[in-house]
């Protein structure tokens, strides 16, 4: 609680003592309102810090998803011709096909995880 609020409550308590018990209801209402305002300030500050964290986290997740999307496009442009060349080659080239397919699977899994986490974070807000 800040110093101004403390002084304000102390002044209200002193005024209550001077005015007597006939103003107890007004003093209680005033005190409840001030306490409620202080609680609201604290809750708002905590929520704002959480929102800021989520916003930063959402931006990071979007960057990761974009990175995985770029990797998928790049793997498609490189992998398809590699598979076509290896299939047209008279030599056994099953290793190239397996490596390209495994690379595609890793990229697909990374993109899927990044997209899922991003969607979960968006739904949480």
C-alpha positions as CSV (number, residue, x, y, z in Angstrom):
1,X,0.0,0.0,0.0
2,X,1.4,3.4,-0.9
3,X,2.1,6.1,1.6
4,X,-0.8,8.4,0.4
5,X,-3.4,5.7,0.9
6,X,-2.0,5.0,4.4
7,X,-2.2,8.7,5.3
8,X,-5.7,8.9,3.9
9,X,-6.9,6.0,6.0
10,X,-5.2,7.5,9.1
11,X,-6.9,10.8,8.4
12,X,-10.3,9.1,8.0
13,X,-9.8,7.2,11.3
14,X,-8.9,10.5,13.1
15,X,-12.0,12.2,11.6
16,X,-14.1,9.2,12.8
17,X,-12.7,9.6,16.3
18,X,-13.6,13.3,16.3
19,X,-17.1,12.9,14.9
20,X,-18.0,10.0,17.1
21,X,-19.8,6.8,16.6
22,X,-22.7,8.3,14.6
23,X,-20.5,8.2,11.5
24,X,-19.4,4.5,11.9
25,X,-21.3,3.3,8.8
26,X,-19.8,6.1,6.6
27,X,-16.3,5.3,7.9
28,X,-16.7,1.6,7.3
29,X,-18.0,2.1,3.8
30,X,-15.1,4.5,3.0
31,X,-12.6,2.0,4.5
32,X,-14.1,-0.9,2.5
33,X,-13.9,1.1,-0.7
34,X,-10.3,2.1,-0.2
35,X,-9.3,-1.5,0.6
36,X,-11.2,-2.7,-2.5
37,X,-9.4,-0.2,-4.6
38,X,-6.0,-1.3,-3.3
39,X,-6.9,-5.0,-4.0
40,X,-8.0,-4.0,-7.5
41,X,-4.7,-2.3,-8.1
42,X,-2.7,-5.3,-7.0
43,X,-4.8,-7.7,-9.1
44,X,-4.6,-5.5,-12.2
45,X,-0.8,-5.3,-11.8
46,X,-0.5,-9.1,-11.6
47,X,-2.8,-9.6,-14.6
48,X,-0.8,-7.1,-16.6
49,X,2.4,-8.8,-15.9
50,X,0.9,-12.1,-17.0
51,X,-0.5,-10.6,-20.2
52,X,2.9,-9.1,-21.0
53,X,4.5,-12.5,-20.6
54,X,1.9,-14.2,-22.8
55,X,2.2,-11.5,-25.5
56,X,6.0,-12.0,-25.6
57,X,5.6,-15.7,-25.6
58,X,3.0,-15.6,-28.4
59,X,5.4,-13.6,-30.5
60,X,8.2,-16.1,-29.9
61,X,5.9,-19.0,-30.8
62,X,4.8,-17.3,-34.0
63,X,8.4,-16.9,-35.0
64,X,9.1,-20.5,-34.3
65,X,6.1,-21.6,-36.4
66,X,7.3,-19.4,-39.3
67,X,10.7,-20.9,-39.0
68,X,9.3,-24.4,-39.2
69,X,7.1,-23.4,-42.2
70,X,10.2,-22.1,-44.0
71,X,12.0,-25.3,-43.3
72,X,9.1,-27.3,-44.7
73,X,9.1,-25.3,-47.9
74,X,12.9,-25.5,-48.3
75,X,12.8,-29.3,-47.6
76,X,10.1,-29.7,-50.3
77,X,12.1,-27.7,-52.9
78,X,15.3,-29.7,-52.2
79,X,13.8,-33.1,-51.3
80,X,11.5,-33.6,-54.2
81,X,14.2,-33.2,-56.9
82,X,16.6,-35.3,-54.8
83,X,14.1,-38.1,-54.7
84,X,13.4,-37.8,-58.4
85,X,17.1,-37.9,-59.3
86,X,17.7,-40.8,-57.0
87,X,14.8,-42.8,-58.5
88,X,16.1,-42.1,-62.0
89,X,19.6,-43.2,-61.1
90,X,20.7,-46.7,-62.1
91,X,22.5,-47.1,-58.8
92,X,20.8,-48.1,-55.6
93,X,19.9,-44.8,-53.8
94,X,17.5,-45.9,-51.1
95,X,19.6,-44.1,-48.5
96,X,18.9,-40.7,-50.1
97,X,15.2,-41.4,-50.1
98,X,15.2,-42.5,-46.5
99,X,17.1,-39.4,-45.4
100,X,14.8,-37.0,-47.3
101,X,11.7,-38.7,-45.9
102,X,13.1,-38.7,-42.3
103,X,14.0,-35.0,-42.7
104,X,10.4,-34.3,-43.9
105,X,9.0,-36.2,-40.9
106,X,11.2,-34.2,-38.4
107,X,10.2,-30.9,-40.0
108,X,6.5,-31.9,-40.0
109,X,6.7,-32.9,-36.3
110,X,8.4,-29.6,-35.4
111,X,5.9,-27.5,-37.3
112,X,3.0,-29.5,-35.8
113,X,4.3,-29.0,-32.2
114,X,4.9,-25.3,-32.8
115,X,1.5,-24.8,-34.3
116,X,-0.2,-26.8,-31.5
117,X,1.6,-24.8,-28.7
118,X,0.8,-21.5,-30.5
119,X,-2.9,-22.5,-30.8
120,X,-3.1,-23.5,-27.1
121,X,-1.5,-20.2,-26.1
122,X,-4.0,-18.3,-28.2
123,X,-6.9,-20.2,-26.7
124,X,-5.6,-19.5,-23.2
125,X,-5.9,-15.7,-23.7
